[in-house]
């Protein structure tokens, strides 16, 4: 019966707070020891399990998530009104917990049906792309893609579609500044992405991010399947669109000449993201995804953990697993960079949790981070990459990205991610062409409301219907099916044309 089920969960014996599994009423008995709830507490929010004096640390997951700003009595609600951030030393212990990774022999590794490109890279989808160099060419790019109607595409059944990717940058920026370099690296990563069979670059002509400069700086190889158009070199929009349509139509027969073949899961590069989180994300969806990552890494594959502001306060759990001192120091270096960067802008890393996160029970970035790192599983941290850098190391790696979901995933796709797993407790709806996105719901209630958007319900863990390991295995199997061509919910809904958001950095001049 429901009344016999636990109403709270204490995640670690050292914790002085527990998480409400459902709404708690005042005077309700919430523990075997007879602890009484002193006030109404919403599902997912924290309740004090013992007295916590002012300035004492508050612990969840066995780790510090903040400090009491006044004395908190047992049974009281713990949230923004009585929990605050505070400085404390973290023992990075670089490499202390790094362990050799057991990789399954090649002949025993699971396989998926992938698309093998001529250069040996493996694709999970087969798109044509129209990519603008600057916002001023975004509309022309969209006009070109929109003109390739579905009835025409029906002649090319192996092509998943034509997508235009516009963005809000490319001009009025510092030439050769960090923001300029990030944009060029991101555009080049998409231009090279194996999920694009062919791509058309569209420039305006007078922008800072010139076509010729991008192609030269990023060593892009133009040819039949990578072409470019400069609008100001034509007679205007109509001719540019006409030329673009002709270029795409020339590429389509070549793009259609593909077939899926069995390949090892070692070719999967899985981007990990959590957005629109709640307190259950770190209990269900994130650790379940971590269990799937362990299986992928054991099969020789790659997983990219990201969102530097959302590992803040939990970075010591990753440095302890770093395969070398250099890898650990690179991660710490990115944390220090973010501290300085946010300080210069008059911000704090702790303002990252959104109103939705807080409504779902998350109070500080430390709390969100501790749940977020669970996506990375338990294997050693093999490498640390800058935003949109090409990922070439196998195993679990980290990419320095913002916590903003769309900018973070854009960086991972530019780095080579050919599939995304996105955990959410609030119900984020989005997709990221040309890469399929699997949505993992953290709780059954939200999954029931937004079932058309969610691919899997990890709330079964809280419902007592599945273990973390069982959900991890189910996610891993869904990753293989999706990489083999099974459409995700976001793909069926048509998401992915508007979520290309390169990280913008530096002054807009």
N, C-alpha and C positions, 0 to 999 in steps of 0.2 A: 504493500500500500504506500501511497505517496507520503503519508505522515511518518512512515518508518524510515524513509530515506534521509540521509544526512542533509542538513540545511546549510552547513558551512564546510569549507575545506581548508585545512592548514597544510601548506605546501612543504614545510620543513619544520623539524622539531625545534629549531632555533627561532622560529617566527613568533613575534608578539602580536601579529594580526592574522586574521583568517578571512577568506573570501566567501561572501554570501552566495549560495547556489540558487536561491530564490529570494524574493522580498521578505524581509524580517519585520515583524510587528513589535512594538514596545511590550516588554514583559514576557516575551517568548523565551522559553528555555532552549538554548542553542548548542549545548554541549553535554556530554555524559557527566561532566563534573557539576552540572547545574548552573552554568553561566547564563545570566539573564540579559537579554537585549534591552538596552535602556531607551532606545528611540527607534523610529522607523529607519530602516536601511534598505536601499534598493538592491536588486539582484546585481551581482558583480562587484559591489562595493565592499570595503574593508570594515571589519569589526575588531576592536581591541580585545585580545584574549587575556591580558593582564594589565596592571597599571603601568603607564608609561609616563615618566616624569618629564617636565619641560627640558628640552635640549638633549634628551636621550634619543638614540637611534631607533628608528622603526624598521623592522626587518620583515622581508617577504622573500621567498625562494632561498632563505638562509642568508640573504644579502641585505645591505642597507639601501632603502629606497627614499630616505629622508629623515628628518628629525622632528620631534614633537615641539611645537611652539608654545604649548601649555600642557599642563598635566591632563592626561587622558585616562579616564576610568575604564575598568573592564566592562565590556558590553556596549561601549560608545562607538559611534560612527567615526571612522578615520578618513579624512579627505582634505580638501584645500583649506578648510577653516582651522585645522589643527596640525597639519603636516606641511613642512616646508623643506626646501633644498638646503644643503649645507656642505661645506668642504670636508673631505675626509681622505686619508691616505689609502691608496689601493696598491696591493702587492702584485706587481706585474709578473714576477717570477717567470721570466721569459723562457719558454721551452720546458718548464718543469714537468708538465703533463703531456708533452708530445709523445706519441707512440707510433711505431711503424704501422702503416696501413696495410691490412691484408687485402690484396686485390685478387679477385677470382681469376684463374688461368683463362687465357684468351678463348680457348675452345669451350669453356663452360659459361661464358658470359651471356646474359640475356641479349636478345636482339630486338630491333624494331625495323619497320620498313621505311627507309629513308631514301632521299634523292641524292645520288652521287654526281657532283659537278665534275667537269673535265679536269679541274685541278686537284681533285680528290677530296674537296670539302664536302660536308654532308648537310643537306637542307632538310627541314621538317615541313616547309611549305614552298610553293612555287609561284611567287608574285612577280608582276611587273611594277616598277616604281617610277614616279615623277617627283623629283626632289628639288626644291627651290634653294638657291644660295642666299636669298635675302627675302624679307617679308614682301618687298615690292614685286616679286615674281611669284608670290604664293597663289594669287587668283588665277593667273595664266596657267600655272601648274594644275590647279583644280579643274579649270576649263578643259584641259587636255585629257585628264583622266576621266572626267564625267562624259566626254564625248565618245568614249569607247563603250558603247552600250552592251547590255547583257546579251542581246540577240547576236551581236557580232562575236562576243567572247564565247558563245556556245560552240563556235567552230573550233575552239581550242580547249577541250575539256580538261587538259592537264594543267591549265593555268588557273590559279586560285582567284585572280582578279588583278585590276590595275588600281593602285593606290597613290594618291598625291599626298605628300607630306610637306605642309607649310609650317613656318615658325615665325617668331616675332623679332628676329635679330638679323645680323648680316651687314648693317651699316651704322654710321654714327658711333663707331667703336674705335678703340685704340688699335691701330695697325700693329700687329705682332705682340699685342698685349695678351695677358693670360686668357681673357674672355674670347679673344679672336682665335687663339690656339685651341681652346676647348671646342669652339664651334666647328672649326675646320676638322678637328679630330673626330667629332661626332658625325659630321656629314660624310666623311671618308669611310667611317665604320659602317654606315648604312649603305653607301655605294658599293662596298665590298661584301656586304652580308650575303651568305650563301642562300638565304631565303628569297633573294631577288635574282630571278633568272636574267633580267635585263633592267636597265635603269636609264632614265633621261634626266640630266641636270639642266635646270632652267635658271638663268641669270637675267638681271635687268641690263647691266652694262656700265653703270656709274657707281655701283656699290663698293664699299670697302672690301668685302669678301668677293673679289673678282673670280670668275670662272677659271681663267688661266692660272691665277695664283693658287687656287684650291687644288687644281689638278697637278700642278708642279710641286707644291709643298707636300702634298699627301701621296705623291708618286702613284697617282691613279692612271691606269692604262685604258685609254679610250679605244673604242673599236665598235664592231657591230652591235654589241650588247651593253655598251656604256657610251652614250652619245650626249651632246650638249647643245643648247640653244641660248643665244643672247638676244633678248627682246629688242634692244635698241639697234641691233644689227639687222633687223628686219624692217618691214614697213609698218610694224605696230602689232597690236594684240591679235587681230584676226589672222595675219600671216603667221605669227609665232605659234598660235594654237594649231593652225593648219599643218605647219611643219612638224610640230610636236606629235600630232595625231599620226602623220605619215611615219615618223620615226618609230612610234610604238607599234604600229601595224607591221612594220618591217621586222621588228623583233619577235612578235608573237609566234610565228611558225617555228622559229628556233627555240623559243622558250617552251613550246608545247612538246618538243622532242625529249621527254623525260619519262622515266618509269621508276616506281619504287622497288627497292631491293632490300633484302635482309642485311642489316649492318649492326655492329656491336653498340650497346648502350654507352660505350666509351666515347662515342661521338656526340652524345647529348651534353650541351652546355646549358645548365638550368639556372635562370635568374630567380632569386628569392626576394620576395617583397611582402611586407604587411602594411595594410592601410585601413583606415576607418576601423581602428582596433577597439576592443573592449578588454575587460579583465580576464575573460576566458581565452583570449587569443594565446596568451602565454601558458595556458594550461592544456589546451586541446590542439588547435590547428597548428601552432608553431612547433611544439615538440613532435607532433605527428609528421609534419613536413621534415623536421630534423631526422626522424627515423627513416624517411624515404631518401633523404640526402645520403645517409650512411650506406644504404643499399646501392645508390648510384655511384658513389665514390668507390665502393667495393667492387663495382663492375668496371672501374677504370674511367668513369665519367667525371664531369666537372660541375661544381655548384658555386655560384657567385653570391656571397652575402654582401650587403651594401648598406646604405643609409648611415653614414658616420654619426650624425647627431642622434641616431636612434640605437647606437650601441654605447653611447656616452654613459659612463657609470657601470658598464658591464664589460668594457674593453679588456679588463684584466682576466676575464674568463677566456678570452681569445689569445692574448699574449702568452698565457700559460701553455697553450697548445701550438705555439709557433714552431715551425720545423727548424728555425735558426734564429740567432740573435738579430741578424739583419732584418728578417721578416717581422719579428716582434717590434723592433725599433721603428720600422716604417709605419706600423700601425699607430704606435704612440705618437709619432711625428704628425700624422694626419689629425689625431685628436688635439694636439697642441695647436695646429694650424687653425682648426675650427674655433678653439677658445679665443685665439687672437682675432680671427676674422669676425666673429659675432660681436666681440668687444668693440672693435673699430666701428661697427655699425650701430652701436648703442643697444645691442640685443643680448639676450642670454640663451644658451643652448636649451635651458629648461622651458622656454616658452614654446617648444616644439609640440607638446601634446595639444591636440585640437579640442575645441569644445565637445565634439563627438566622442573623442577618446575619454575625456573627463566625465562626460555623462555616462559612459560605459564602465566607470569605476577606476580608471587610471588617473593618478594624481600628479606624479613627477615624471620627468624623462628617465630617471633612474629605474623606476618601476616598469615603464614601457620597454626600456632597453633590455632589462633582464629577461623579459618574455620574448623580445625580438631575437636575441642571439640564439634562442632555442632552435630557430629555423636552420641553423648551421650544423645541427647534429653533434656528433661526438668525435669526429676524426680531427687530425692535426690541421693547423692552418698552414697552407702550402705557399701562399704568396699574397702580396698586397699590391693593388694596381691603382693608378690615378684614374680619374673620370674618363670613360670612353676609350681607355687604352685596350689594345688587343689582348685578350686573355689567351695565353698559350700553355699555362701550367695546369696539369691534371690535379684533381682532388678539390678540397674546399679552399676557395680563395676569397679575398675581400676586395671590393672596389669602393673607393672614396666617392660617395655621391651625397647630395642633399637628402633630407628625409622626405621631401616632396615627392610623392609616388611617381608622378608622370616623368619628372626630371630624372629620378633615380633609375627607372626602368629604361628610359631613353639611353642613358649611359651604358647600362648593361647590354642592351641590344647592340649598340655601337661597338661594344667590346667583343661581341660574338655570341651572346646568348641566343640559342635557337628555340627556347621554350621558357615560359615564365610560370611560376607558381605564386599565386597571390592570396595570402590569408587575410581574412577580414572578419571583424566581429560586429561592425555596424552595417556593412553591406555596400562596399564601394562597387560602382558599376563602371567598367572601362575595359578597353582592349588595346593591343599594341601591335598593329600590323608592322612588319610582315611576320610577326612571331605569335603563335597561339598562346593564350593566357588561361590557365586553369584557376578557377576561383574556389577557395576553401573556406567554408563558413565555420566560425568558431562555436556557434550555438544553434540549437534546434529551432528556437523561436524565430530567429532571423532567417534561417534557412527556409522555414515554412512560409514566411512572408515574401521572400525574394528568391524563391526556387527557380524562377526563369533565368536568373542571373548567376546562381551558384552551381558549381559542378559537383561539389561533395560536401556532406555534412559531417564535420569533425565534432559536432556537439554530441554525437553518439558516445563519445568518451565520458562526458559528464552524465549522460543518461544511463551509464552502466551497461551499454550494449556493445562496446568495443574497447579494446585496450589501445594505448598509444602505438604500440608496435603493430597491432592489426590495422589501424588506420594508416600507419606509415607504409605498410605493404600494399594497401589499397591505393594510396596516392602514387606509389612507384608504378603499379600496374597501369594506372590512368595516364601517367607520364608516358609510358611506352605506347599505349593506344593512341594518345594525342600526337606524339611524334610520328606515328605511323599514318596519320591523316584524319583521325576522328575529330570532328568539329567540336570546339568548346562552346559553352553557352554564349560567351561574348562574341565569338565568330558568327554564330547563327543570328545574333541580333544586329550584326554589322558594325560593331565597335572597331576602332583602330585608326580611323582617318584623322582624328583631331588630338591624339594623345602623344604626338611627337613634340617633345618640349626639351630642347637642349638647355643645359644649365647656363643661365646668363650671369656673367660676372663682369665687374668693372663698370666704369662710367658710361652713360649714354650721352653722347656729345651733341 
